[in-house]
Every structure is written in structure tokens, then in C-alpha cells.
Amino acid sequence: MPPSPETILPRSAAPGPIIALTTDRDDWHARALTRAFAALGAQTRLLLLSECGIDTAGAGGLHLPGFGAALPDAVFVRDMSGGSFQAVTLRLGVLHALAGLRVPVWNSARAIERCVDKSMTSFLLARAGLPTPAAWAIESREAAAEIVRREAGPLVLKPLFGSQGRGLRLIRNADELPASSEVAGVYYLQRFVGVERNGFHDFRVLVSRGRVVAAMMRHSSHWVTNVKRGGKPIAAVADGAMTDTAIAAAAAVGADFAGVDIVLDGDGRPTVLEVNSMPAWSGLQRTTRLNIAAVLANDLVTAISKRARRGA
């Protein structure tokens, strides 16, 4: 019988936990997290998933640059760059393997998979009974055109994999649907629920460990309100309904922390548009004095400590 992962992959003897921060760039978010973890006595090591891999000839079965035969005490997945389907599958496989070796991974590969695929997010939100726009994902342009005609109202066409509001189109009639090659062969359509109220508004609510950390409203004259697309971040407080909805949305996809995008429908009820498992928060940070990186770092270190006390 082979030795257990704990035997062949000892944790570091360092006094504080070692956190692998997966990112492809040493940006503002990475530096903020590094400082936050250091303030808690934890050491951060940047880990490029594109340089990691499976190594079944090695003791633990993984190749993690900078760790040798050891494992990190936890992994914080800040971002994951694009790549071929095979490359992304391998990177997610490394995260799955780390979790299989009992390393806490925030967010887990499963949660990332559920959120990166917007259609699966919609499916899970709807199955959980949460308010979310009706959505369709289909490969046939003809079938997509039939959905547009049947709905007789605007639909938002989104890249199945995408972020920061890139590639969104408002579809009012079937003739506006692009060719299959322009949407990577998949039409993901979501019923448009935006309401013009002196411009367009939606909310980004950051959830961590089952509670709301911070929230902001994004305002724009355009229906795409993402800060990267010109939306203005404005301080906001999530009320009870929005708080409950955001927490339930993060739970529906199995995320330890998440950025939940919410819009108020025509009746003022919170409706979940998307759940982001690798959310940026530079815009949100501009609206609050709370050190968001410190909160996220503390939540992960606290989870590690509780896990250690349970003898996991």
C-alpha cells in the first residue's frame, strides 16, 4: 500500500502557514493579499498554474514550482488566465488534486467550474429557487433564433466564458444574432431585466464565508455597468433581501467567497445576474474603508486554524 499524502508530502515547518496565491501577475490584488497574509503571520508564495502539472513519478503526484515535495497549507485562487481547453482542464485538475490531498483551496475547482460556465451558474441558481433571469445555452443558431422570436423581448447574449462585461450584446430580434464562429459555437442568452432609472444600476455584493463583506452600486448611462466598461462605483449597503440573496447565491455554486452581481427588477426585487468565483475588488475597495484583502485573508487563515484544531 502506498504511503498516505501526509507521509510523503510534509507541510512546511515554518511557524506560520504558507499560502499559495495563484495568479499570473503581481498586480494590486496580489500585493494587497500578500500584505494581508503577512500581517497574520502567513507567508505567501505566488504560484502560476500554467507552470504546475501532474507528476505521477513524484512523491505527491504534482509539480508545484517553489514547493519541492511539500504542499502549501492552503491555496487562494486569485485568477486563472485563459488558454486552450486542454490547458484550462489541466490547471483545474491541479486544483482538484490539491483538494484531494486535503489542501484547502479557495475557491475550489468545482466552484470555479460552476461560475466560469455562466450557463451552469444560471442552472444552479434556478435550481436553488433563487431569483435569476431566465437563461438558455444552445449550440444551434436556428434554435437560438427561435428563442429570441418566442421571447419577443430583449435578451442579453454573453460569452459563455467571459468577465468584466466584455462581449455582451443586446439582442432584440433574431437577425441580430451573430454567426456561430463569433460566439465560439455556443449561444448563451439571458433575459434582459435591466430597468432604466436615471441611467442603469446594479450591485456587486462580496460574500465570504457565508456573510456579506461589502457592497457597491455600479451606475452607468449604458446598460453594461461593469467598472472596467466605465461604470461608476458608488458605496452601498445591502439590505436584508439583497444580503440573503447574495449569500444564497454563493452557497448555490459552492463558493467560499464570491462577487455576486445583483440587479433590482421592475418591482425592486433583487435578481442575481452572475456569481464570480475569482472576483476583483479594486472598484469595490474605492467605496469602503474596510480592507477587503485583510478580510479575505483572515477568513482563509481562520478556516485553516479551525481545520487544524479538528485534526483534518
C-alpha positions in Angstrom: 0.0 0.0 0.0 1.4 3.4 -0.9 2.1 5.9 1.9 -0.5 8.5 2.7 -0.2 12.0 1.3 0.6 13.3 4.7 3.6 11.0 4.9 5.1 11.7 1.5 4.2 15.4 1.4 5.0 17.0 4.7 3.8 20.5 5.4 6.4 23.3 5.9 8.0 23.6 9.3 7.6 27.4 9.1 5.9 29.0 12.2 3.0 30.4 10.1 1.0 28.9 7.3 2.3 29.1 3.7 -0.4 30.3 1.3 -0.1 29.6 -2.4 -1.5 32.5 -4.3 -2.4 31.5 -7.8 -2.1 34.4 -10.2 -0.3 35.2 -13.4 0.7 38.7 -12.4 1.9 40.5 -9.4 -0.8 43.1 -9.5 -2.6 45.3 -7.0 -4.7 42.5 -5.7 -1.8 40.1 -5.3 0.2 42.7 -3.4 -2.8 43.6 -1.2 -3.3 39.9 -0.3 0.4 39.3 0.3 0.4 42.2 2.8 -2.8 41.0 4.4 -1.5 37.4 4.9 1.9 38.7 6.2 0.0 40.8 8.8 -1.5 37.5 10.0 1.9 35.7 10.2 1.3 33.8 7.0 3.8 33.6 4.1 2.6 34.0 0.5 4.1 32.3 -2.5 2.9 33.2 -6.0 2.0 30.1 -7.9 1.5 30.2 -11.7 -1.0 27.4 -12.6 0.4 27.5 -16.1 3.7 26.2 -14.7 2.1 23.5 -12.5 1.3 20.0 -13.6 0.7 16.4 -12.8 3.9 14.3 -12.0 2.9 10.8 -11.0 6.6 9.8 -10.8 7.0 12.2 -7.9 6.0 11.5 -4.3 2.8 13.5 -4.3 1.9 13.3 -7.9 2.1 17.1 -8.5 4.6 19.6 -9.8 4.3 22.8 -7.9 7.2 25.2 -8.6 8.7 26.6 -5.4 7.3 23.9 -3.2 9.5 20.9 -4.0 8.0 17.8 -2.4 6.0 19.8 0.1 2.5 21.2 -0.1 1.1 24.7 0.7 -1.1 25.0 3.8 -3.8 26.5 1.6 -4.4 27.9 -1.9 -6.0 31.2 -2.7 -7.1 31.3 -6.3 -6.9 34.9 -7.3 -7.2 34.4 -11.0 -6.6 31.9 -13.8 -5.5 33.1 -17.3 -7.2 31.9 -20.4 -5.8 29.2 -22.6 -6.8 26.2 -24.6 -9.4 23.8 -23.3 -6.7 21.3 -22.6 -4.6 23.9 -20.6 -7.5 25.1 -18.5 -8.6 21.5 -17.8 -5.0 20.7 -16.6 -5.0 23.8 -14.3 -8.3 22.9 -12.8 -7.1 19.3 -12.5 -4.2 20.6 -10.4 -6.6 22.4 -8.1 -8.8 19.2 -7.9 -5.7 17.2 -7.0 -4.6 19.7 -4.2 -8.1 19.4 -2.7 -7.8 15.6 -2.9 -4.5 15.9 -0.9 -6.5 17.7 1.7 -5.2 21.2 1.0 -7.9 23.9 1.4 -8.4 25.6 -2.0 -10.3 28.9 -2.1 -12.2 28.7 -4.3 -12.4 25.1 -5.2 -12.0 23.9 -8.8 -15.6 22.8 -8.7 -16.8 26.2 -7.7 -14.7 27.8 -10.3 -16.0 25.5 -13.0 -19.6 26.3 -12.0 -19.0 30.1 -12.2 -16.8 30.2 -15.2 -19.5 28.5 -17.2 -22.3 31.1 -16.9 -24.9 28.6 -18.1 -24.2 26.3 -15.2 -24.3 29.3 -12.8 -27.8 30.1 -14.2 -28.8 26.4 -13.9 -27.7 26.2 -10.2 -29.3 29.5 -9.2 -32.6 28.5 -10.8 -32.5 25.0 -9.2 -31.9 26.6 -5.8 -35.1 28.7 -6.3 -33.2 32.0 -6.4 -34.4 34.9 -8.5 -32.4 35.0 -11.7 -33.2 35.9 -15.3 -34.4 33.0 -17.5 -31.4 31.8 -19.5 -30.7 29.4 -22.4 -27.5 27.9 -23.7 -27.5 26.1 -27.0 -25.2 25.5 -30.0 -27.7 25.9 -32.9 -28.1 29.4 -34.2 -31.5 28.4 -35.5 -32.6 27.3 -32.1 -31.3 30.5 -30.6 -33.2 32.5 -33.2 -36.4 30.6 -32.2 -35.8 31.5 -28.5 -35.4 35.2 -29.5 -38.6 35.2 -31.5 -40.5 33.4 -28.8 -39.4 35.7 -26.1 -40.4 38.8 -28.1 -38.3 41.0 -25.8 -34.6 41.9 -25.5 -32.1 39.2 -24.5 -28.5 39.6 -23.5 -26.1 37.5 -25.5 -23.0 36.7 -23.3 -19.8 34.8 -23.9 -20.2 31.5 -22.0 -16.7 32.1 -20.6 -16.0 35.8 -20.0 -15.7 38.6 -17.5 -15.7 42.3 -16.8 -18.6 42.9 -19.3 -16.6 42.0 -22.4 -18.5 40.8 -25.4 -22.1 41.5 -24.2 -24.7 42.2 -26.8 -28.4 43.2 -26.5 -30.4 41.1 -28.9 -33.8 42.4 -29.9 -34.5 40.3 -33.0 -33.2 37.1 -34.4 -31.4 38.9 -37.2 -29.0 40.4 -34.6 -27.6 37.0 -33.6 -24.0 36.7 -34.8 -22.6 33.8 -36.6 -21.7 30.7 -34.6 -18.0 31.4 -35.2 -18.3 34.7 -33.3 -19.6 33.0 -30.1 -17.3 30.0 -30.0 -20.2 27.8 -31.2 -22.4 28.4 -28.1 -25.3 30.9 -27.7 -25.8 31.8 -24.1 -28.8 34.1 -23.8 -30.2 35.7 -20.6 -33.5 37.6 -20.4 -32.8 41.3 -20.1 -34.1 42.6 -16.8 -32.3 46.0 -16.6 -34.5 48.9 -15.7 -33.6 52.5 -16.7 -33.8 54.6 -13.6 -31.8 57.8 -14.5 -29.3 55.5 -16.1 -28.7 51.9 -15.3 -27.7 50.4 -11.9 -26.7 47.1 -10.5 -24.9 45.9 -7.4 -21.8 43.9 -6.7 -22.0 42.1 -3.3 -18.9 40.5 -2.0 -19.6 37.4 0.1 -17.1 35.5 2.2 -17.7 32.5 4.5 -21.5 32.9 4.4 -21.7 36.6 5.1 -21.7 39.9 3.2 -18.3 41.7 3.4 -19.1 44.8 1.3 -21.3 46.0 -1.4 -21.4 48.7 -4.1 -23.7 50.1 -6.7 -22.5 50.5 -10.2 -24.0 53.3 -12.2 -23.8 53.9 -15.9 -25.7 55.6 -18.7 -25.2 52.3 -20.6 -26.9 49.0 -19.6 -23.4 47.4 -19.2 -22.4 48.7 -15.8 -19.1 46.9 -15.2 -16.4 49.3 -13.7 -14.0 48.1 -16.4 -16.6 49.3 -19.0 -17.0 52.7 -17.5 -19.5 52.1 -14.7 -19.1 54.3 -11.6 -18.7 52.5 -8.3 -20.8 54.0 -5.5 -20.9 53.0 -1.9 -24.0 51.0 -1.0 -25.3 48.9 1.9 -27.0 45.6 1.0 -30.4 45.4 2.7 -31.8 42.2 4.1 -33.3 40.8 0.9 -30.1 41.6 -1.1 -27.9 40.1 1.7 -29.9 36.9 1.9 -30.0 36.6 -1.9 -26.2 37.1 -2.3 -25.3 34.6 0.5 -27.7 32.0 -1.0 -26.2 32.6 -4.5 -22.6 32.0 -3.3 -23.8 28.8 -1.5 -25.6 27.6 -4.6 -22.3 27.4 -6.5 -20.3 26.2 -3.5 -18.0 29.2 -3.3 -16.1 30.1 -0.1 -16.0 33.7 -1.4 -17.7 35.3 -4.4 -18.7 38.5 -6.1 -22.4 38.3 -6.7 -23.9 40.7 -9.3 -27.5 41.7 -8.5 -30.0 43.9 -10.3 -33.3 45.2 -9.0 -36.1 44.2 -11.2 -39.1 46.3 -12.2 -40.7 45.6 -8.7 -37.5 46.4 -6.9 -36.7 42.8 -6.0 -33.0 41.6 -6.1 -32.3 39.3 -9.0 -28.9 37.5 -9.4 -27.2 38.1 -12.8 -23.9 36.3 -12.2 -21.7 34.8 -9.5 -17.9 35.4 -9.8 -15.6 32.9 -8.1 -12.5 34.9 -8.8 -13.8 38.5 -8.2 -11.7 41.6 -8.5 -12.4 44.2 -5.9 -10.4 47.3 -6.7 -13.6 49.2 -7.7 -15.3 47.9 -4.5 -12.4 48.9 -2.4 -12.8 52.5 -3.5 -16.2 52.7 -1.9 -15.3 51.4 1.6 -12.8 51.9 4.3 -12.8 48.2 5.0 -9.6 46.5 4.0 -11.2 43.8 1.8 -7.9 41.9 1.2 -7.5 41.7 5.0 -11.0 40.3 5.5 -10.5 37.6 2.8 -7.0 36.7 4.2 -8.3 36.5 7.7 -11.2 34.2 6.6 -8.9 31.8 5.0 -6.3 31.7 7.8 -9.2 31.2 10.3 -10.5 28.3 8.3 -7.0 26.8 8.3 -6.8 27.1 12.0 -10.2 25.6 12.6 -9.3 22.7 10.3 -6.1 22.1 12.2 -7.9 22.0 15.5 -10.3 19.4 14.1 -7.3 17.4 13.1 -8.2 17.4 9.4 
